């Protein structure tokens, strides 16, 4: 009987240990806080745009009052296509004219660009998450 309780206790300890390790593994994969690995703050196009807020359209499930209009962030606005999803939008970007630095999203998030190749108003870029983008002025 003593041996049975010893084995049962050992199995119980192993299960508790596996549960704790699994919980730590699940939370370590979640990016917390900033949507950008590099951090930093967004670039505002002009100080006048900082207090612009859109009205919420109650006929939709989206809360438009959280959205920022195009022209709010970044240095330029470009037609941006995500090669993974096939979705295309007009989005604000930080650009030096020859190189992209960041793509901004209407709800305030962004991704930093790791690689970009621009010429003639057309850019191909890869962000910090490995997603490929095509952009056009």
C-alpha positions as CSV (number, residue, x, y, z in Angstrom):
1,X,0.0,0.0,0.0
2,X,2.9,2.3,0.8
3,X,4.4,1.7,-2.6
4,X,1.0,2.5,-4.3
5,X,0.8,5.9,-2.6
6,X,4.4,6.6,-3.4
7,X,3.8,6.0,-7.1
8,X,0.5,8.0,-7.0
9,X,2.3,10.9,-5.4
10,X,5.1,10.8,-8.0
11,X,2.6,10.8,-10.9
12,X,0.7,13.7,-9.3
13,X,3.9,15.7,-8.9
14,X,4.8,15.0,-12.6
15,X,1.4,16.2,-13.7
16,X,1.6,19.4,-11.7
17,X,5.1,20.0,-13.0
18,X,3.9,19.5,-16.6
19,X,1.0,21.9,-16.1
20,X,3.3,24.7,-14.7
21,X,5.8,24.3,-17.6
22,X,3.0,24.3,-20.2
23,X,1.5,27.5,-18.8
24,X,4.9,29.3,-18.8
25,X,5.4,28.1,-22.4
26,X,2.0,29.4,-23.5
27,X,2.6,32.9,-22.0
28,X,6.2,33.2,-23.2
29,X,5.0,33.1,-26.9
30,X,2.6,36.0,-26.4
31,X,3.9,39.4,-27.4
32,X,2.9,41.9,-24.7
33,X,2.6,45.6,-24.9
34,X,3.9,47.3,-28.0
35,X,3.0,45.8,-31.4
36,X,6.6,46.5,-32.5
37,X,9.6,44.5,-31.5
38,X,11.8,47.7,-31.7
39,X,9.4,49.7,-29.6
40,X,9.6,53.5,-29.9
41,X,6.8,55.9,-30.5
42,X,4.8,56.7,-33.6
43,X,5.6,59.5,-35.9
44,X,2.8,62.1,-36.1
45,X,2.4,63.8,-39.5
46,X,1.5,67.2,-37.9
47,X,0.7,68.2,-34.4
48,X,-2.8,69.3,-35.5
49,X,-3.8,65.7,-36.3
50,X,-3.1,64.3,-32.8
51,X,-6.6,65.2,-31.4
52,X,-8.6,64.0,-34.5
53,X,-11.2,61.4,-33.5
54,X,-13.7,59.7,-35.8
55,X,-17.3,59.2,-34.7
56,X,-18.4,55.6,-34.0
57,X,-20.9,54.2,-36.6
58,X,-23.3,52.2,-34.4
59,X,-24.6,50.2,-37.4
60,X,-21.3,48.4,-37.6
61,X,-19.4,46.0,-35.2
62,X,-16.2,48.0,-35.7
63,X,-15.6,50.9,-33.2
64,X,-14.6,53.6,-35.7
65,X,-13.9,56.0,-32.8
66,X,-10.6,54.1,-32.3
67,X,-9.5,54.5,-35.9
68,X,-7.2,57.2,-37.0
69,X,-7.6,58.8,-40.4
70,X,-5.0,58.3,-43.2
71,X,-2.5,61.1,-42.8
72,X,-2.4,60.9,-39.0
73,X,0.8,58.9,-38.7
74,X,4.1,58.6,-40.6
75,X,5.7,60.7,-43.3
76,X,3.7,59.3,-46.3
77,X,0.5,57.5,-47.2
78,X,0.9,54.6,-49.6
79,X,-1.3,51.8,-51.1
80,X,-0.1,48.8,-49.1
81,X,-0.8,45.1,-50.0
82,X,-0.1,42.3,-47.6
83,X,1.2,39.4,-49.7
84,X,0.1,36.8,-47.2
85,X,-3.6,37.8,-46.9
86,X,-3.9,39.6,-50.3
87,X,-5.6,42.5,-48.5
88,X,-4.7,46.0,-49.7
89,X,-5.3,49.4,-48.0
90,X,-4.1,53.0,-48.0
91,X,-1.9,53.1,-44.9
92,X,0.5,55.6,-43.4
93,X,4.2,54.7,-43.5
94,X,7.5,56.1,-42.3
95,X,9.7,56.4,-45.4
96,X,12.9,58.2,-46.3
97,X,11.9,58.1,-50.0
98,X,14.4,55.3,-50.7
99,X,13.7,53.0,-47.8
100,X,10.7,52.1,-45.6
101,X,11.0,52.1,-41.9
102,X,7.5,51.4,-40.5
103,X,3.8,50.7,-41.6
104,X,1.1,52.1,-39.3
105,X,-2.4,50.6,-38.9
106,X,-5.6,52.6,-38.2
107,X,-6.1,51.4,-34.7
108,X,-2.7,52.6,-33.6
109,X,-0.4,49.6,-34.1
110,X,2.5,49.2,-36.4
111,X,5.2,46.9,-37.8
112,X,8.8,47.9,-38.3
113,X,10.3,47.1,-41.7
114,X,13.4,44.9,-41.7
115,X,14.1,45.1,-45.4
116,X,12.8,47.2,-48.2
117,X,13.7,47.8,-51.9
118,X,12.1,50.9,-53.4
119,X,12.3,52.4,-56.9
120,X,10.0,54.4,-59.1
121,X,7.3,54.8,-56.5
122,X,7.0,51.1,-55.9
123,X,8.4,49.2,-52.9
124,X,8.8,45.6,-51.8
125,X,9.3,45.1,-48.0
126,X,9.5,42.5,-45.3
127,X,8.5,43.4,-41.8
128,X,9.8,42.2,-38.4
129,X,7.5,39.2,-38.4
130,X,8.6,38.0,-41.8
131,X,5.4,39.2,-43.6
132,X,6.0,40.5,-47.2
133,X,4.4,43.7,-48.4
134,X,4.1,45.5,-51.7
135,X,3.6,49.3,-51.5
136,X,2.9,52.0,-54.1
137,X,2.8,55.8,-54.0
